[in-house]
Amino acid sequence: MQSRFLLLAAFSGFIGVAMGAFGAHGLKHLLSEHYLDIYKTAVSYQMWHALLLAIIAMLPEHKWLRWAGWSLIVGILIFSGSLYLLTILNISWLGMITPIGGLAFLAGWALLGGYAYQQQKR
């Protein structure tokens, strides 16, 4: 078990729920429907990847899983973080870095898949 990933997954899940509640109650009347959808995407991706990070934390220690976990953390910070800031602070250029977070998510999933494939071959 990789306890630091479990701790970060719990933290990310907590922040995700808090950001979701803030969006639903605090931003609902302040953001346009377009920006509210972007904000919801940030919350959704953060929550799904926090869950995946918790699952990775429960698996045996392995270098591919370690890389996958860190990729997910980078993805949460860059993808969801940039979308939160874009919508709350109306900083549109942050949308240009969001895909970097998406690539980090893809890397995390690919590394998890590589680990699974490697385990299947055993």
C-alpha positions as CSV (number, residue, x, y, z in Angstrom):
1,M,0.0,0.0,0.0
2,Q,1.2,3.4,-0.9
3,S,0.0,5.5,2.0
4,R,1.1,8.9,0.6
5,F,-1.2,8.4,-2.4
6,L,-4.1,7.4,-0.1
7,L,-3.5,10.6,1.9
8,L,-3.4,12.7,-1.3
9,A,-6.5,10.9,-2.6
10,A,-8.4,11.8,0.6
11,F,-7.2,15.4,0.4
12,S,-8.1,15.6,-3.3
13,G,-11.6,14.1,-2.6
14,F,-12.2,16.5,0.3
15,I,-11.2,19.5,-1.8
16,G,-13.3,18.2,-4.7
17,V,-16.4,17.9,-2.6
18,A,-15.7,21.4,-1.1
19,M,-15.2,22.9,-4.6
20,G,-18.4,21.2,-5.8
21,A,-20.4,22.6,-3.0
22,F,-18.8,26.0,-3.5
23,G,-19.7,25.9,-7.2
24,A,-23.3,24.7,-6.5
25,H,-24.0,27.2,-3.8
26,G,-21.5,30.1,-4.1
27,L,-21.0,30.4,-7.9
28,K,-24.3,29.2,-9.3
29,H,-25.6,32.8,-9.6
30,L,-22.3,34.4,-10.5
31,L,-21.1,32.3,-13.4
32,S,-22.7,31.9,-16.8
33,E,-23.9,28.5,-17.8
34,H,-20.8,28.0,-20.0
35,Y,-18.4,28.8,-17.1
36,L,-20.5,26.7,-14.7
37,D,-20.2,23.7,-17.0
38,I,-16.4,24.2,-17.1
39,Y,-16.3,24.4,-13.3
40,K,-18.3,21.2,-13.1
41,T,-15.9,19.5,-15.5
42,A,-13.0,20.4,-13.1
43,V,-14.9,19.0,-10.1
44,S,-15.8,15.8,-12.0
45,Y,-12.3,15.1,-13.2
46,Q,-10.8,15.8,-9.8
47,M,-13.2,13.4,-8.1
48,W,-12.8,10.6,-10.6
49,H,-9.0,10.9,-10.5
50,A,-9.0,11.1,-6.7
51,L,-10.9,7.8,-6.7
52,L,-8.4,6.3,-9.1
53,L,-5.5,7.6,-6.9
54,A,-7.1,5.8,-3.9
55,I,-7.3,2.6,-5.8
56,I,-3.6,2.9,-6.8
57,A,-2.8,3.5,-3.2
58,M,-4.3,0.1,-2.3
59,L,-2.2,-1.8,-4.9
60,P,1.2,-3.2,-4.1
61,E,4.2,-0.8,-4.4
62,H,5.5,-0.8,-8.0
63,K,7.4,1.8,-10.0
64,W,4.7,2.1,-12.7
65,L,2.0,2.7,-10.1
66,R,4.2,5.3,-8.4
67,W,4.6,7.1,-11.7
68,A,0.8,6.7,-12.4
69,G,0.0,8.2,-9.0
70,W,2.2,11.2,-9.5
71,S,0.8,11.7,-13.0
72,L,-2.7,11.8,-11.6
73,I,-1.7,14.3,-8.9
74,V,-0.1,16.5,-11.6
75,G,-3.2,16.1,-13.7
76,I,-5.5,17.1,-10.8
77,L,-3.4,20.2,-10.1
78,I,-3.0,21.4,-13.7
79,F,-6.3,20.3,-15.3
80,S,-8.8,20.9,-12.5
81,G,-6.7,23.7,-11.0
82,S,-6.5,25.7,-14.2
83,L,-10.2,25.3,-14.8
84,Y,-11.0,26.4,-11.3
85,L,-8.9,29.5,-11.7
86,L,-10.1,30.1,-15.2
87,T,-13.8,30.2,-14.1
88,I,-13.4,31.9,-10.7
89,L,-10.8,34.5,-11.7
90,N,-11.8,34.8,-15.3
91,I,-8.2,34.3,-16.5
92,S,-8.8,32.9,-20.0
93,W,-5.2,32.1,-20.9
94,L,-5.2,29.3,-18.2
95,G,-7.3,27.3,-20.7
96,M,-4.1,26.9,-22.7
97,I,-2.4,24.9,-20.0
98,T,-5.4,22.7,-19.2
99,P,-4.5,20.1,-21.9
100,I,-1.2,19.5,-20.1
101,G,-3.2,18.2,-17.1
102,G,-5.2,16.1,-19.5
103,L,-2.0,14.5,-20.8
104,A,-0.9,13.8,-17.2
105,F,-4.3,12.0,-16.7
106,L,-3.7,10.0,-19.8
107,A,-0.2,9.1,-18.7
108,G,-1.6,7.9,-15.4
109,W,-4.2,5.7,-17.0
110,A,-1.6,4.4,-19.5
111,L,0.9,3.5,-16.7
112,L,-1.9,1.7,-14.8
113,G,-2.7,-0.2,-17.9
114,G,0.9,-1.1,-18.5
115,Y,1.1,-2.3,-14.9
116,A,-2.0,-4.4,-15.4
117,Y,-0.7,-5.9,-18.6
118,Q,2.6,-6.7,-17.0
119,Q,0.8,-8.4,-14.1
120,Q,-1.3,-10.4,-16.5
121,K,1.7,-11.8,-18.3
122,R,3.1,-13.3,-15.0
